[in-house]
Amino acid sequence: MRNQQESAERVAAAIVGVLSSMALRVECANDRSAICYAVRSTSLRLRSIVLNRAALRRLLTATNGLVKIEYLKRDLLRTAVHRAEYRYPRSRRRAAIQN
């Protein structure tokens, strides 16, 4: 179990590493199944990064996992100036129901 946690943490560090030293690891007080980072930069709108541990472990076993990790790095860089929070996997939103 400990090796799986360390593996997920290494993947998270690799993804968040594209932000250099702007992202700091913090404890997720309400969610032990996630790895959280706080972003401290005046040039970025991004303030928090939340990565699901189980999803990161699935990336390690996927046949195209390395490609997906590279995509996540690019996606994080691209959205850092637009969004306040980055989540992986993204939560699904329900479409508004019109009467």
Secondary structure by P-SEA (a helix, b strand, c coil): caaaaaaaaaaaaaaaccccccbbbbbccccccbbbbbbbcccccccbbbbbaaaaaaaaaccaaaaaaaaaaaaaaaaccccccccccbbbbcccccc
